[in-house]
Amino acid sequence: MRYLIVFVFVFILSETTTSTTTISTTPAIFYPFGTDEGDTEIIETGSETYGFVTFSTPFVYFGRKYNSTYVNNNGLITFNQPLPEAHPPYPFPTYGNEDYIAPLWSELDDVGIGRYSYQQYTSGSVLTHATQDINQYFPGRGFSASWVFVVTWDYVLTWDMNAITFQAVLISGGGFSFILMHYGDCAGEQYAAQAGYDTIGSTDYYQIHHNPNDGYSIPILNTLTNVGVLGRWAFLVNNGSGRNQNDVLLLTVCLYHVL
């Protein structure tokens, strides 16, 4: 009888431990990221950081050719200057003198401890993946990616233990330039948030989401799309259209739970 009691006790303890284990996964739409994939990684602990990157291939953004970029801790990519402390985010259109790529511009360094990382590719499976994606969303161009730049913000250690993970992918080849924006878990947070892109003088801009008061609505980002894939947005950005791309057809996918 003594051995039977011990056996039952150990069995119950094991079941309890297993049931409290949480496994987090990255959405399949994300391109590979992290130090295991060879990324350059910056740990953010509230010090307003940024990374300066020299492109191996120039990136043309609405008619302007850039040879480098600044990856800011606050979910913002800029070309002419670092802006890690720029907050609250400027609502698009800004009609300013800076080009912005803002997958999720917010005060992320005050949300908690996280990381952001980046890597350029000029060969391999990532280029194949990018080529397939762009030809699916922008058919008829016979596009072939020759350069890809992947930037991922992964704030998994936020103060309330909820995750904020998103990604921007810059893709070029054959005179074309594209951007993909990906959204995984995006926990609501207290700071103003902006998602989209803008250009010098706001000749072209797109606002996916903007809340000037707080970011409690950002969890919706992984349920929205303009290409029919939840959490993914795709844009052609090599030449200016001279108009607000919010005028083009926007496909928003809403999920309804039927009881």
C-alpha angles and dihedrals in degrees: 000000000000092000092048092055092050091049093053092048093053092047093054092047091052093051092050093051093049095049093056096053114110122202119199121200133191116238115259091239091069120100115231114286143165137065091292087064093049099261125156103241132201121195112218119208101159100290099119097245134179138179125228114214129189109210119233086211124028115253118218112214114185093328098319119108115219126192096186143017144199118236105203126203091233096069095267132123117202134174110200102041141358115261107183092141098045104123146184091037115249111248113246124274093049097168085213138133100262136082112228134194106187116175087169117350110191143122092281096156089065093049093070146277115329145137140236127197141181143191139179123223130197098167142016139051095324090064090048090051092049092048091053094047095049094046089051094052098033106032126182098044099090087225122191119185116228098171135028130182116193121195121181131185111201112180097173097147099061118156094257091044094245120129132241110190127163140147144208122205120194113199131183140171140136094016095308128114126195139177128209120193120197130193127197125162109350110180116202114258137182101250129089113266137201131185127186137051139279138188139213106291088004092263085150127020142148127200114201094171138350132175114171093193108047146333100245090116097055094096085080091068094085090056096055132078145157095209103048096260114108113244095012130107126182129195137180105222111164098099131032118248094196091231143081108273089212083083091070121088110286118203111206117182116209122191119215124193112215114203 
